[in-house]
Amino acid sequence: MTRHSPGRRTDRLSRRAFLAAGAATTGALAGCIGGDDEDGNGNGGNETNGDEGDGEPSSPDVVNSSNAPTTPSVEDPPDAVYLPTHRESMEHLETVEAGEYAVMPMLTYPHKFWLVSGTEREAVTPDSTGVHLMATVWDAETGEVLPVDTGAQLRLTRDGGLVDQRAPWPMISQTMGFHFGDNVPLPEQGTYTVEFDLTPLGGDTVRKTGEFADRFTEPRTVRFEFEFDQEFQESVVNGVEYLDEDRWGEPGALDPMAGMGGMDDNGGDSGGMDDGGEGDGNGSEGGMEMSMPFSDLQPADAYPGEGLGTPTSGDAAFVVRYLTETRLTDGSSGYLLVSPRTPYNRVPLADMALSVEGALEGELVQTLDSELGHHYGIAGDLASGEQLELVVESPPQVARHRGYETAFIEMPSMGVEVP
């Protein structure tokens, strides 16, 4: 396994810059439903989306120059998962399939998110009119979300001409789980066509096991269209829902969007997760209904083998199990399985570098298994009473939506004892 070090992210940043260099430049949107302010974002000198706002919700029909609503944010958020000030609205397009992949594209207004390179965060703030384009990718046969970086690429065209091309970021969101997305500038209103390329899954980034071992080996492309017009902009802006102000910044997470599968029998309520916690008590997302799987992992007690506890680090929960006589090692030895996830919605934390020291030593391999889902594992034999130390060499190298941006960065090592 190749560790996802700061260098790897830098390489990807360079690749994205190269791809974007051939895209058309972005002009002002004809009929834009917002105006500029002194800092160029309609926010009266504050950052886009109200990052340093006065704590009062703006009217959702007030937008800035990037056609995004000016929303408040939590001041001094905790270094943990927290409830944001609002729930975004979005438009869901029809599910499209290509080979073994199923993809649901989604659109909303451009908004702030955070990239992670090593242990450094970088805020991405929209500065032009367009959309935040997202896609959830899953296995069309089993309905399992594929929560790893597939090296996806997308191209936007209009009337046969190239408008933009880029590699969308792997992201985590409280309401959407793992997905791909980015802010995409658009020069004008109209109908846009997207070609979304998916490369073979695996290589040096993830090991596939079980029924996934010989699958997702061919590149595929899905195509879809969307309309960028006044009606869309007004819909996603007016659909913003605010939480009660006294809940802003509290520990917890928004519930997954209504209509998303998964979450076992919890009905989409994040209050039923492994480690407790409360959701926002509202499973809706702009009142829309759709059928799309959510990338939640299994509860801790659903895994086979012996439980070695669920330690925490950086507000992430680490389900640790030891399996014997498992197909993951051809029965030649035991298997240490570690499943890091968010503390409320059990969203997998992909693209980490994780190692173990003590009675068993080595780097755990990021694995996607047809039965056990996304996890990190290493073969080896353990005996009762032996001590282990789980070491996070680098935190999850995935972009984060609001409410996740301060968690899963500083991640101290964790002690584990074999019962």
Rosetta blueprint (number, residue, H / E / L):
1 M L
2 T L
3 R L
4 H L
5 S L
6 P H
7 G H
8 R H
9 R H
10 T H
11 D H
12 R H
13 L H
14 S H
15 R H
16 R H
17 A H
18 F H
19 L H
20 A H
21 A H
22 G L
23 A L
24 A L
25 T L
26 T L
27 G L
28 A L
29 L L
30 A L
31 G L
32 C L
33 I L
34 G L
35 G L
36 D L
37 D L
38 E L
39 D L
40 G L
41 N L
42 G L
43 N L
44 G L
45 G L
46 N L
47 E L
48 T H
49 N H
50 G H
51 D L
52 E L
53 G L
54 D L
55 G L
56 E L
57 P L
58 S L
59 S L
60 P L
61 D L
62 V L
63 V E
64 N L
65 S L
66 S L
67 N L
68 A L
69 P E
70 T L
71 T L
72 P L
73 S L
74 V L
75 E L
76 D L
77 P L
78 P L
79 D L
80 A L
81 V L
82 Y E
83 L L
84 P L
85 T L
86 H E
87 R E
88 E L
89 S L
90 M L
91 E E
92 H E
93 L L
94 E L
95 T L
96 V E
97 E E
98 A E
99 G L
100 E L
101 Y E
102 A E
103 V E
104 M E
105 P E
106 M E
107 L E
108 T E
109 Y L
110 P L
111 H L
112 K L
113 F E
114 W E
115 L E
116 V E
117 S E
118 G L
119 T L
120 E E
121 R E
122 E E
123 A E
124 V E
125 T L
126 P L
127 D L
128 S L
129 T L
130 G E
131 V E
132 H E
133 L E
134 M E
135 A E
136 T E
137 V E
138 W E
139 D E
140 A L
141 E L
142 T L
143 G L
144 E L
145 V E
146 L L
147 P L
148 V L
149 D L
150 T L
151 G L
152 A L
153 Q E
154 L E
155 R E
156 L E
157 T E
158 R E
159 D L
160 G L
161 G E
162 L E
163 V E
164 D E
165 Q E
166 R E
167 A L
168 P L
169 W E
170 P E
171 M E
172 I E
173 S E
174 Q L
175 T L
176 M L
177 G E
178 F E
179 H E
180 F E
181 G E
182 D E
183 N E
184 V E
185 P E
186 L L
187 P L
188 E L
189 Q L
190 G E
191 T E
192 Y E
193 T E
194 V E
195 E E
196 F E
197 D E
198 L E
199 T L
200 P L
201 L L
202 G L
203 G L
204 D L
205 T L
206 V L
207 R E
208 K E
209 T E
210 G H
211 E H
212 F H
213 A L
214 D L
215 R L
216 F L
217 T L
218 E L
219 P L
220 R E
221 T E
222 V E
223 R E
224 F E
225 E E
226 F E
227 E E
228 F E
229 D L
230 Q H
231 E H
232 F H
233 Q H
234 E H
235 S H
236 V H
237 V H
238 N H
239 G L
240 V L
241 E E
242 Y E
243 L L
244 D L
245 E H
246 D H
247 R H
248 W L
249 G L
250 E L
251 P E
252 G L
253 A L
254 L L
255 D L
256 P L
257 M L
258 A L
259 G L
260 M E
261 G E
262 G L
263 M L
264 D L
265 D L
266 N L
267 G L
268 G L
269 D L
270 S H
271 G H
272 G H
273 M L
274 D L
275 D L
276 G L
277 G L
278 E L
279 G L
280 D L
281 G L
282 N L
283 G L
284 S L
285 E L
286 G L
287 G L
288 M L
289 E L
290 M L
291 S L
292 M E
293 P E
294 F L
295 S L
296 D L
297 L L
298 Q L
299 P L
300 A H
301 D H
302 A H
303 Y L
304 P L
305 G L
306 E E
307 G E
308 L L
309 G L
310 T L
311 P L
312 T E
313 S E
314 G L
315 D L
316 A E
317 A E
318 F E
319 V E
320 V E
321 R E
322 Y E
323 L E
324 T L
325 E L
326 T L
327 R H
328 L H
329 T H
330 D L
331 G L
332 S L
333 S L
334 G L
335 Y E
336 L E
337 L E
338 V E
339 S E
340 P E
341 R E
342 T L
343 P L
344 Y L
345 N L
346 R L
347 V L
348 P E
349 L L
350 A L
351 D L
352 M L
353 A E
354 L E
355 S E
356 V E
357 E E
358 G E
359 A L
360 L L
361 E L
362 G E
363 E E
364 L L
365 V E
366 Q E
367 T E
368 L E
369 D E
370 S L
371 E L
372 L L
373 G E
374 H E
375 H E
376 Y E
377 G E
378 I E
379 A E
380 G L
381 D L
382 L L
383 A L
384 S L
385 G L
386 E L
387 Q E
388 L E
389 E E
390 L E
391 V E
392 V E
393 E E
394 S E
395 P L
396 P L
397 Q L
398 V L
399 A E
400 R E
401 H L
402 R L
403 G L
404 Y L
405 E L
406 T L
407 A L
408 F L
409 I L
410 E L
411 M L
412 P L
413 S L
414 M E
415 G E
416 V E
417 E E
418 V L
419 P L
